[in-house]
Amino acid sequence: MNEITVQDAITAFADWMEPTNAELSAIEAEMPLILADVALVDAQITAMDHAPNDVDTRRVRRALARVLAERVKLTNRTAGTSLAGGAA
């Protein structure tokens, strides 16, 4: 088991460990999908908060459809690109 020391915890949050421009660009490209996922979780939480009804069911289905649509868009946008360093 890998143990984390106090120094490792401090170094992990050092100022020089900012995200690179490539990482920020990747996050920006994925932001519509991230927001769609957040909307889906929000709809699911709302639906679980009280007795099920048709409005909540439609809201969850719409949010899920949006997530799937955003995944397709992201996949189509990034299909021809490769990540730096050969990462998958």
C-alpha positions as CSV (number, residue, x, y, z in Angstrom):
1,M,0.0,0.0,0.0
2,N,1.3,3.4,-0.9
3,E,1.5,5.7,2.1
4,I,1.0,9.4,1.7
5,T,3.3,11.5,3.8
6,V,2.7,15.1,5.0
7,Q,5.3,16.3,2.5
8,D,3.5,14.5,-0.4
9,A,0.2,16.2,0.7
10,I,1.9,19.7,0.8
11,T,3.7,19.1,-2.6
12,A,0.5,18.0,-4.2
13,F,-1.0,21.5,-3.8
14,A,2.1,23.5,-4.5
15,D,1.7,26.7,-6.5
16,W,3.8,25.5,-9.4
17,M,1.5,22.5,-10.1
18,E,-1.1,24.5,-12.0
19,P,-3.0,22.9,-14.9
20,T,-1.3,23.3,-18.3
21,N,-2.9,25.1,-21.2
22,A,-3.6,21.8,-22.8
23,E,-5.4,20.5,-19.7
24,L,-7.4,23.7,-19.4
25,S,-8.4,23.4,-23.1
26,A,-9.5,19.8,-22.6
27,I,-11.6,20.8,-19.6
28,E,-13.1,23.7,-21.7
29,A,-13.9,21.2,-24.5
30,E,-15.6,18.9,-22.0
31,M,-17.5,21.6,-20.2
32,P,-20.9,21.1,-22.0
33,L,-20.8,17.4,-21.1
34,I,-19.8,18.3,-17.5
35,L,-22.8,20.7,-17.2
36,A,-25.1,18.2,-18.7
37,D,-24.0,15.6,-16.2
38,V,-24.6,18.1,-13.4
39,A,-28.1,18.8,-14.7
40,L,-28.8,15.1,-14.8
41,V,-27.7,14.6,-11.2
42,D,-29.7,17.6,-10.2
43,A,-32.8,16.2,-11.9
44,Q,-32.2,12.8,-10.2
45,I,-31.9,14.4,-6.8
46,T,-35.1,16.3,-7.3
47,A,-36.9,13.2,-8.4
48,M,-35.7,11.3,-5.3
49,D,-36.6,14.1,-3.0
50,H,-40.3,13.4,-3.1
51,A,-42.9,11.0,-4.5
52,P,-42.3,10.1,-8.1
53,N,-44.4,12.0,-10.7
54,D,-44.5,12.4,-14.5
55,V,-42.8,15.8,-14.5
56,D,-39.8,14.5,-12.7
57,T,-39.6,11.5,-14.9
58,R,-39.6,13.7,-18.0
59,R,-37.0,16.0,-16.5
60,V,-34.7,13.1,-15.8
61,R,-35.2,11.7,-19.3
62,R,-34.5,15.0,-20.9
63,A,-31.4,15.5,-18.8
64,L,-30.2,12.0,-19.8
65,A,-30.9,12.7,-23.5
66,R,-28.8,15.9,-23.2
67,V,-25.9,14.0,-21.6
68,L,-26.0,11.4,-24.4
69,A,-26.1,14.1,-27.0
70,E,-23.2,16.0,-25.5
71,R,-21.2,12.7,-25.3
72,V,-21.8,12.2,-29.0
73,K,-20.8,15.7,-29.8
74,L,-17.6,15.4,-27.8
75,T,-16.8,12.1,-29.3
76,N,-17.3,13.4,-32.8
77,R,-15.2,16.5,-32.1
78,T,-12.3,14.6,-30.6
79,A,-12.4,11.5,-32.9
80,G,-9.6,12.7,-35.0
81,T,-7.4,14.2,-32.3
82,S,-4.9,12.4,-30.1
83,L,-3.8,13.4,-26.6
84,A,-0.3,14.5,-25.9
85,G,2.0,11.8,-24.6
86,G,-0.1,9.0,-26.1
87,A,-2.5,9.0,-23.2
88,A,-5.8,7.5,-23.9
